[in-house]
Amino acid sequence: MNWPIETENLGKRYGELRAVEGLSLRVAQGEIYAFLGLNGAGKTTTIRMLLGMIRPTTGRASVLQTPVHVGNREPWGAVGYMVEVPHSYPELTVAENLEVARRLHPGTPRKAVGQVMERLGLTAYANRRAGHLSHGNAQRLGIAKALLHSPRLLVLDEPANGLDPAGIVEIRELMLELTREQGVTIFMSSHILAEVSRLAQRIGIIHNGRLLQEMTTAELERNRRRRLIIAVRDAQAARQALVSAGHAAAFAQDGTLQLGDAYAIDHPDEINRLLVEAGAAPTRLVVEEEDLEAYFFRLVGMNGGIAHE
């Protein structure tokens, strides 16, 4: 199978600090792979190793079927990237910055500069010095430079950082278009978990330098915890009716009842009927699902997530 990114036992140490350890992953052609982790988890260190910016302590990495080595320029004509803060020449205009980037990629036509500015909403800022751009537009310029030469692989470190909600939606739609219409592979790190759940086909979660879990979005849906929340005037009577029917009902801190068994979650209408017949009709009955952020914090052992009683 074609793996645009592949690592095996990849690791990086700085003295006693293990920034990344034993990282083995594969990113498939044409997919959006989201690399999630808290600050300091090892996301940017991994990206720098993938791009040949730093030398790994252990293991290996390949990009577009080419082994990555510091100083090896072979695959980079087909790779676009943005790592941490987007860099530009502050005294040059947006258009001039993009022209400099174009010349670094032989064969990229002049018209690509105008096309990428239009695509990223930068045309109105073409003659503005990069040093005078807002944070969000500086981010757009960084993404524009990564896209300028129509790469087959995009490696983006926090691409939505600094963008307003409308800008985040624009970048999301752009990335989906690139993968669906052009087959571009995207490897992106992010801490905006809700956005990732709308965008990525696969998700890898890194914590303290180690890959904790990889999953597809379908697997995420299966892994996320759900519970049935019941608000009722006579909570004690409702709980007794539920327990008598074989449901392990527990009180939450706000006084509502919670059910975690699959039958109750899949058949809230039956739970409602049971309580009505017991004389304890619910005033509110809703299935609550753990979001990606709560799932992430539960996985890394921090507060959050839906706990089953």
Summary of the structure (lengths in Angstrom):
residues: 309
radius of gyration: 24.3
end to end distance: 43.3
largest distance: 77.1
contacts: 971
relative contact order: 0.13
helix: 38%
strand: 27%
